[in-house]
Amino acid sequence: MADSSQHPHQHQPSCFSDKLALRIVKFMRFFADAFFSGRYGHRAVILETVAAVPGMVGGALQHLRSLRRMKDDDGWIKTLLDEAENERMHLLTFIHIAKPNMFERLLVIITQGVFYNLFFLLYLCSSRVAHRIVGYLEEEAVYSYTEYLNGVDNGQYENVPAPQIAIDYWQLPADARLRDVILKVRDDEAKHRDVNHDFANQLNGDD
């Protein structure tokens, strides 16, 4: 994740829980920066593993909430599950580009196990804070993919052919390159950013 001090946040924290959510994201970003140090392909593999968790957790808990309250979910469940599936496709795409080694695959397993349980508990305690954290994570994802794109444009990273899985998923031209994939992924992350900040705003005062 990139240094958020270098770009304005889409959502300015206005209360304690927002500030707490932002601090949690900064804490996570510190470790991502320290471990990957500009290796954006490998960073994407690990972070997309994490990013695919919140939608699945939120979708499941919103499903159960709808059953308990015997009320419609207003489309939240499908939105969150679609987000989880989209993030999973990001992961499957970048596996072909970065080709993670055994250590990184082990790191994925550990990271997913820890993050899933923590996010599950957080969503039970405060779904609003959970969505705000995801909103801030997605802000950082947009910025990180922008840096990745800049690296491709200036020759730091090779603009390799897009994996077939990405061409099929985003219906890209047969000769699409990594740059085309990054643009699509960044657009996806921007949508997730807006959706999760909006969900957090709607939940204001409900927790």
N, C-alpha and C positions, 0 to 999 in steps of 0.2 A: 504494500500500500504506500501511497505517496504522502509526503508531508503536507498535511491539511493547511498549514500556515501559508502555503504558497498559492492557495486558491480559496475563494469564498465558499462557505457552506450553503447548500441549497436551502436548508432549514436552519435558521439561527436559533440556538438553544435559548429558551425564555423562562425556564423553570428549573428547579433542582434536578428533577428526573431526566430532563433533556441534557443537562450538563453532565449528569452521571453517565448517561448513554454515550455521550461524545467521549468522555474520558475512557470508558471501556473500549471503544473503538480505537482510540489513540494507543492504548495499551497493547491491543492486538496488532496494530500496525507496526509498533516498535519491533516486535519479534519477527514479523514478516520482512521488514526492511533489513534487520540484522542477519537473518538466515539466508535470504535469497539475493540481496545486494545487486539488484538490477537484472537478475535472471528471470525475465518476465514470463517466459514459457513455463518454467518449473513452478514459479510463484502461482501462475494461473491454475495449474493442476491442483495444488494444495488448497488454494483459496476457493476454487469452485467446488471442491469437496465440502467445505464449510458452508458455502453459499447455498448449496442444494438442501441443507438441513432445515432452515427456518420455515420455508414454504410447506414442507411435509409435516412438521410439528404443528404449525399454525393451522393447516388444513384439517388435521386429525382432531385437534382440540376444538376448533370451531364446529366441526361435525358433531362432536359429542355435546357441545354446548347447545347446538340447534335441537338435538334430540331431547336434552334435559328440559329446555324451555318450550319445546314443541312450537318453535317459531322458525320462519324462513331465515336463511343466513344472508340474504341480500347479495348472493353471488360471491361471498368471501371465500368459500371452500374451493370452488373451481379456480378462482383467481390465484389462490395460494398454491394449490396443487400444480397448476400450470406453471407457476414460477419455479417450483421445485424441479419439474421436468425440464424446463428451459435451462436451468443451471446445470442439471445433469448432462445435458447435451453439450454445454460449454466444456465440461470436464472431459467428456468422451472425445471432443474435438482436439483439445490441447494435449491429450495423451499421445495422439499421433504426431504432434509437433514437437513436444518436449521430450517424449520417451523417458518417463521417470525411471530411476534406478530402484533397486530393491529397498534401499534405505528410505527413499521418498515414498515408496508404496507403504512401508511400515508406518511412516509418519502420518500418512493419510488415515490409516486404521486407528491410530492412537488419537489423532486430532478429531476425527469424526466421533469416536466414542465419548471423549470428554465433552466436546461442544454440544453433541445431541442432548446429553443428560442435563447439562447446565442450562441450555436454552429451553428445554422442556420445563424445568422447574421455574425458570424466569417467566415463561409464558403463563404458567399457572398463577404465579404471584402477581404479575402485571403484564398483560398482553400489550398494553400501550407502550411501556418501556421496551418490550421486546421488538415491537414494530419500529420504534424510533431507532434502536440500535441497528436494525437491518437497513433502515433508511440511510443512516450515516455510513454503514459499511458499503452500501451501493454508491454513495457519493465518492468514496475513496476508490471503489472499483472503476468508476467512470474516469477518474483522474489517472489511475494507474494504466488503464488501457490507452488513454491519450498519450501517456509517456511511451508506452510500448509502440504505439503508432508512429510517434516521432522518431523512435529508434529505428524502425523499419525504413522510414523516409530518408533518414540521414545515413543509412547504410550500416548502422551498428548491428542490426539483426537482419539476416537474409530473408528476403521476401519469397519464401518457399511456396510451392503450389499448395492450394487449399486441400485438406483431406477430403476424400469422397463423402464422408459422413457429414461434413459441413456443407458441401455442395448440395447434397440431397436435402438436408434439414432447412437451410435458408434459401433453397432453390437458386443457387448462384450459377453463373456461367461455368461451363466445363473448364475454362482456363483461369478460373478465379485463383487468387493468390492469398497469402497470409494477411495482407493489408485489407482485403475485402472481408475476411473473417473477423478481424479485429473491429472493423467498423460496425458489423452486425452485432457482435457481442457487446460493444459499448452502447449501442442503441438499446439492447435488451436491458442492460444494467441501469440505464437512465430511466426506463419504464418502471423497473422494480423499485428504484429510488423514490419515484413520485408516488407509486402505489402505497408503499410502506409508510411514508411520511403522512399520506392522506389517511391511512388506516389509524395511525397514531393520533392524528388530529381528531378523528371521529370518536376515538375511545377516550378522549380527554374528559376526566371526571367520572368515567365508568368503573375504574378499578377500585 
